[in-house]
Amino acid sequence: MSALPPARYTFGGDEHVFVEIAEEMSLPAFFKGMAITGELQRRRVPGITEICPANASYLVRFDPDVIAPDAVMALLREMEGSVGSAGLELQTRIVEIPVLYNDPWTNETQMRFRDRHQEPNSTDLEYAARVNGHPSVDAFVQAHSSAPWFVSMVGFVAGLPFLFQMVERPQQLEVPKYLRPRTDTPKLTIGHGGCFSCIYSVRGAGGYQMFGITPAPIFDPEQKLPYLKDMMVFFRLGDIVKWKPVTREEYDRDVAAVEAGTFDLRIRPVSFSLQQFLDDPAAYNAALLKQLYH
């Protein structure tokens, strides 16, 4: 695994330190940040009030009446040097998420906002297929759904996961965001911007390309479904997601099960090794998917 450059540290006002692990997202950068923030949480340092990990960075909030800003900065720098190879293995979950690609709801929304898009005469899927060199929408959907995705951040709106594709960098799908954000995005839209995929947990504004929609709620304050009983927000950092293309009939069946409170997701516990993944991504992904379906 190639070494990462030293992190960049900046103060954010009087109560925050922002740490940029790397300028671009990578699994090594994510794991390094997760290792540091995990260790910081375990230490329970007096005066550290919030820890917010992100894709390739993290933010720490502190009480300057309890711990001096320079002491926080020094502590984080010390931890960066001490984590080493710690945190390169993770006990996590792999989850299958059904997706109705090319659905009527995101397609209708796209048509209302074509003046904000790079190619007004193409759908989002057609545009994404073209800029990624795929000959058809079907080929692009296959590339999007065949490899697993890693949840590297949860936020922006309640429960929204950012997902990073677990393939070698030249194979990663990348699509620009809309030229100007939409004022509407259907709930549970599968979106994509830059190298990140996401699920819009609630209806609202957005700028990511829209590829489809899932019937599976990922945020529910009422916690009606089996997989949301422990927490109203489903996704956690480090979750691994496998998209499963479904037909309209299968989608409607799942929506009915959601309304009846009987819908559930396929979830399996897995142990993820960053080094083993980096050694052979394709073989490692195949082993992960075997655990999901056996």
N, C-alpha and C positions, 0 to 999 in steps of 0.2 A: 504494500500500500504506500503510495507516494506521500511524502510529508507535506503537511499544510503550512503555509506561511504563518508568522506570528499574528495573533489576533489584534484588532484595532480597538482601543478603549476610548470612549468619550463620555463626558458627563452630560446628562440631560436635566437641566435645571438644578435645583438644590437637593433632589431626592432620588435621582436615578443615575445608573451607569448603564450605558449601552455598549455591548461587546459584539463586534462583527468578526465571526470566525473566518469567513472567506467571502470574496466578492460574488461568487456564484454558488448556487446550490449543488451539493454533492452529498452522497451518503456519508463519506468520511467527515465532512464538515458538520453534518447533522449529528452524527454519533459523538463527535468531540463536544459539541455544545450540550448534548443530553447528558454526557458523562459529568461535565462540570456542574451543570445545574442540579443533577441528581445528588452529587456529593455535597453541594452547597445546602441543599434541603436536608440531607442527613445530619449535617453539622449543627443545624439549628442555631445559627449565629445570632446573638442578641442584636436587635436593631435592623436585621434584614426582614422586611415585611412582605415582599412579593417577589416571586421569581417567574419570569415569563419566557420560556424557550420558544424559538421560532425556527424557520427553515435552516438558516446558516448563521444565526445570531441569537442573542438572548438579551433580556432587559432585567435589571435588578433594581428594585425600589428599596430604599433604606430610610431610617429615621435619623437625621443628622444630630439630634439631641442625644442619641444613644451610641452611635458609631460614626466616627469622622469620615467624610468623603474619601480622603486619601487612604484611610485604613481599608475601606471597601475596595478601592482600586487595587491596593497592594495584595489584598486577600485573593481577588479574582486572578491577578497575574500569577500568584503563587500556585493557585489551583490549576491554571493552564499548564504550568510546567510539571505538575505532579500527576496528572491523569494518565499520561503515557498511553498504553494500550487498553486502559480500563474502559469498560463500557462497550467493547466491541462485540459482545454477545448480549442478546436481549430475549427475555421470555415474553412472548407476545401472542397475538391471535392472527389467524388468517380468516378472512370473511368473504363470502360470495355475495355480491350485490347485483340483483337483476336489473337490466337496463332495456327499455324499449327505445332503440335508436330510431332516429328519423320519425319521431312521433308527431301527431297533429298539433299539440299544444305549443311546443317550442317552435315548430314551423310557422304557426300562425303569428307568434310573437316576433319571429325574425322578419316576417313580411311587413310588420308595422314599423320596423326600425332599419330598413335597408339603406336609408340615406346616411346612416352612421357606420356603414360597413365598407370594407375595402373593395368588395366586389358585389355591388347591388344586384347583379343578375345571377348570382350563385347563392345556393344555400350555404349555411355555415359548414356542413359536412362536405359539400362539394369543394368549397374553398380550402378546407383543411386537408382534404385528400390531395388537391393540386399542389399546395405549397410544400407538402411532405413527399411528393414524388410518387404517390400511389395512383394506379390507373383508374380506380373506381371508388365509389363510396363504400362498397362492400369490402374492398381490399383494405381501406382505411379502418373500417370497423373491426376487421380481423386484427390489424396491428394494434388498435386501441385496447381490444378485449383479451388478447392472447396472453400477454405478460402481466404479472402482478404489479401493484402500485403500493408505495410506502406512504403512510400518513406522517408527514413531517411537521405539521402544524394544525392546530384547531383554533378557529377564531374568526374575526372580522364581523360575522354575525353569529348568533348562538349555534354552536355545534357544527359549523361549516368546516369540513376537512380539506386541507391542501394535500394533494397526492403527487408523488414523484415516481415516474415510471422506472421500474427495476430492470433496465436493459443497459447495454453498453451505450456510451454517449452518442455515437454516430446513429444509433437506431432510435433515439428518443424522439417522440413527436413534439413539435414546437409549432405553435400557431399564435400570431399576434392577437391582441385583444381588439375589440371594436375601436374604430377611430374616435368615437364619442360614446360614453356609457349609455345604455338603455335606462329608461325609467321603470321598466317592468321585466321580470324574469319569473317564469312559473316555479312554484315550489317543487323541490326535488329534481330540478334540472341538473344534468351532468354537463358541466362547463369546462372550458379549457382556455388558458391564457399563458403565453410563454411556454415554459416546460411543465406547468402545473395543471393537473385536472382538479376538479372540485365537485361537490354536491351542494347546491343552494338549499340550505335547510328550511328556509322560509321564502315566501314570495317577496320580491323587492327589486331594487335597481341592480344593475350588473353590467360588466363589460366583457365577460368571457364569451367565446364562441359556444354555441349550444348544440350538443350532439344528440341528446335524448333525455329521457326522464326515467326515474326509478319509482316503483310503487312503495319502497321501503322507507318509512319515516326514520329520521336520524336525530330528531329533537322533538320531545313530547313532554311538556310539564305534567301531564296527567299520567304518564308512564303506563299506558294501557297494554302494550305489547310485551311478550315474554322477554325479549332481549333488551328492553328498556326498564325493567323492574329495578335494577340496581342504581341507575342514574338516568336522568332525563336527557342527557347528552350521550350519544352512543359512542362516538369515536374517541380513541385515545392516541397519544403520540406513540408511534411504532407499530400501530396496526398495519396489517398487510391486506390489500383489497384485490379481489379478482372480479372483474366485471363479467357478467353473464348475459349475453344478448337473449332477449325473450321476444315472443310474438305478441301481437295485440291481444289475442285470446289469453295467453298466459299472464299478461299484464293485468287485464280485467279481472282474472281469477284472483290474482294477488291483492288487488285493490279491495275486492270483496272480502278477502280474508283479513285485511287490515281493519276494515270497518266492523267485522265481527269480533275482532280482538284475538284472532287465532293465528295470524301471520307470524312466521318466525324466520330467522336467517340461519344459513349454514355457517357455523363458527367452529374453528378448531384451534386448540392451543398449539403453538409451535415455538421452537427455539431457533432464533435467527443469529447467524454468525456473519458479521460483516466481512471478515477476511475470506471465509469460504465462498461467499457470494462474489467478491471481487476476483477470486481466482478463476471462477468459471460461472458467469451469470446464468447462462442458458441451462446448464446442468443443475445448478442450485435451484433455479425457478421450477424446473421439472420436479425436483424432489419436494419442494413446498406444495405444489399443486397436487402431488400424489397424496400428501397428508390431508389436504382439504377434502379429497374425494374418496378416501378409504377410511 
